[in-house]
Amino acid sequence: MTLDFHALWTLTGVGTVVFATLAAPSWRARAAAAIAFAAATAAGAWAGPPPAAAAGLLVAGAAVALLLRPALRSASPIVAGALAGFWGILLGAQDVPLPLAVPAGAVCLIAGTWYARQPAFAPPRMRDEALFVLTILGAATAIVPGVQDGWRAAVNLSLQSPPAAALPLPAWTLGVGVSALLLGGLYSLWSRR
């Protein structure tokens, strides 16, 4: 399992709950979530999970769209259902038996929708904050594959070049670091009086 797999797994799990709490408690929203769940589960079982970069960008874009245009919240059950379906497929990729993994994704979707009916479960301010966190998580998931490729390239380059002699740390660097630490400590003691 790679870092982008785990980032995608986290994004789909958290995204399912966040988007499910935004869904309106109507039969249309439930039907849309169920159809999206079935479609994502079928697509994930047939073609595998989506690429982390694409999924991260789509989830971050959906979260930003819902933050900026609250009228678009009617689309949140579709996103929640799709993320729940992919989360079940990702659970199956971690050697959870598929007959248990897919219902686990559905239970996560149903629980988020069920508890969202209670106003104390997720007040509007908390939902907006969750969308903001989901935006950051989606953007981080989108950049993980690029960071991994860069890391692999750096490792390959370091293996090909001869080792360079380690240069000693300049004295001014140590002096700046120690003085910043001391001044910060003095400021914190002074500000508490």
C-alpha positions in Angstrom: 0.0 0.0 0.0 1.4 3.4 -1.0 1.0 6.8 0.4 -1.4 7.9 -2.4 -3.6 4.8 -1.6 -3.8 5.8 2.0 -4.5 9.4 1.2 -7.3 8.4 -1.2 -8.7 6.0 1.5 -8.8 8.8 4.0 -10.3 11.2 1.6 -13.1 8.9 0.6 -13.9 7.9 4.2 -14.0 11.5 5.5 -15.6 12.8 2.4 -18.4 10.3 2.7 -19.4 11.5 6.1 -19.0 15.2 5.4 -21.0 15.1 2.2 -23.6 12.8 3.7 -24.3 15.3 6.5 -25.0 18.0 3.9 -27.6 15.9 2.2 -31.3 16.9 2.6 -33.4 14.3 4.4 -35.6 13.5 1.4 -36.3 10.4 -0.6 -34.7 12.0 -3.7 -31.5 12.6 -1.9 -31.5 9.1 -0.6 -32.2 7.7 -4.0 -29.4 9.8 -5.6 -27.0 8.6 -3.0 -27.9 5.0 -3.5 -27.6 5.2 -7.3 -24.2 7.0 -7.0 -23.1 4.3 -4.4 -24.1 1.5 -6.7 -22.4 3.1 -9.8 -19.2 3.9 -7.9 -19.0 0.4 -6.4 -19.6 -1.2 -9.9 -17.0 1.1 -11.5 -14.5 0.5 -8.7 -14.9 -3.2 -8.9 -14.5 -3.2 -12.6 -11.8 -0.6 -13.2 -10.3 -0.2 -9.7 -10.3 2.9 -7.6 -9.9 6.4 -9.2 -6.5 8.0 -9.4 -5.6 9.9 -6.2 -4.8 13.1 -8.1 -8.2 13.2 -10.0 -10.2 12.2 -6.9 -8.5 14.8 -4.8 -9.1 17.6 -7.3 -12.8 16.6 -7.7 -13.5 16.3 -4.0 -11.7 19.6 -3.3 -13.6 21.3 -6.1 -16.9 19.9 -4.9 -16.2 21.2 -1.4 -15.2 24.6 -2.6 -18.3 24.7 -4.8 -20.5 23.9 -1.8 -18.8 26.5 0.3 -19.2 29.2 -2.2 -22.7 28.3 -3.5 -24.8 26.8 -0.7 -27.6 26.2 -3.3 -25.5 23.4 -4.8 -26.0 21.3 -1.6 -28.5 19.2 -3.5 -25.6 17.6 -5.3 -23.9 16.4 -2.1 -25.8 13.1 -1.9 -24.3 12.1 -5.3 -20.8 12.9 -4.1 -21.4 11.2 -0.8 -22.7 8.0 -2.5 -19.8 7.9 -5.0 -17.2 8.4 -2.2 -18.8 5.7 -0.1 -18.8 3.2 -3.0 -15.1 3.9 -3.7 -14.3 3.7 0.0 -15.8 0.2 0.1 -13.7 -0.8 -2.9 -10.6 0.6 -1.2 -11.4 -1.4 2.0 -11.7 -4.5 -0.3 -8.2 -3.7 -1.6 -6.9 -3.9 1.9 -7.9 -7.6 2.1 -11.3 -6.9 3.7 -13.7 -9.4 2.1 -15.8 -7.6 -0.5 -19.1 -8.8 1.0 -18.1 -6.9 4.2 -16.2 -3.9 2.6 -19.1 -2.7 0.4 -21.7 -2.8 3.2 -19.2 -0.9 5.5 -19.2 1.9 2.9 -23.0 1.9 2.8 -23.2 1.9 6.6 -20.9 5.0 6.7 -23.1 6.7 4.2 -26.3 5.8 6.0 -25.0 6.8 9.4 -23.9 10.2 8.2 -27.3 10.9 6.6 -29.1 9.5 9.6 -27.3 11.6 12.3 -27.4 14.7 10.1 -31.1 14.9 10.8 -30.3 15.9 14.4 -29.3 19.6 14.5 -26.8 19.1 17.4 -24.9 16.5 15.4 -23.4 18.9 12.8 -24.4 22.6 13.1 -24.0 24.7 10.0 -20.7 26.3 11.1 -19.2 22.8 11.7 -20.3 21.7 8.3 -18.6 24.6 6.7 -15.4 23.9 8.6 -15.6 20.3 7.6 -15.9 21.4 4.0 -12.8 23.6 4.4 -10.9 20.7 6.0 -12.0 18.5 3.1 -10.8 21.0 0.6 -7.3 20.9 2.2 -7.4 17.1 2.4 -8.5 16.9 -1.3 -5.7 19.2 -2.4 -3.2 17.3 -0.3 -4.4 14.0 -1.9 -4.1 15.5 -5.3 -0.4 16.4 -4.9 0.7 13.2 -3.2 1.4 11.3 -6.5 3.6 14.2 -7.7 5.5 14.4 -4.5 6.0 10.6 -4.6 7.4 10.8 -8.1 9.7 13.6 -7.1 10.9 11.7 -4.1 11.7 8.6 -6.3 13.5 10.8 -8.8 15.6 12.4 -6.0 16.4 8.9 -4.6 17.5 7.7 -8.0 19.7 10.8 -8.6 21.3 10.4 -5.2 22.1 6.8 -5.9 23.8 7.7 -9.2 26.0 10.5 -8.0 29.1 10.0 -5.9 28.8 10.9 -2.2 29.9 14.4 -1.4 31.8 15.4 1.7 29.5 16.6 4.4 30.0 20.3 5.0 30.0 21.6 8.6 27.1 23.7 9.8 28.1 27.4 9.6 28.4 29.1 13.0 26.0 31.9 12.1 23.2 29.4 11.4 23.6 28.0 14.9 23.8 31.5 16.4 20.6 32.6 14.7 18.7 29.5 15.8 19.8 29.7 19.4 19.1 33.5 19.6 15.6 33.0 18.1 14.9 30.2 20.6 16.1 32.4 23.5 14.2 35.5 22.4 11.1 33.5 21.9 11.3 32.0 25.4 12.0 35.5 26.9 9.0 36.9 25.0 6.7 34.1 26.2 7.8 34.7 29.9 7.4 38.5 29.4 3.9 38.2 27.9 2.6 36.0 30.7 3.2 38.6 33.5 
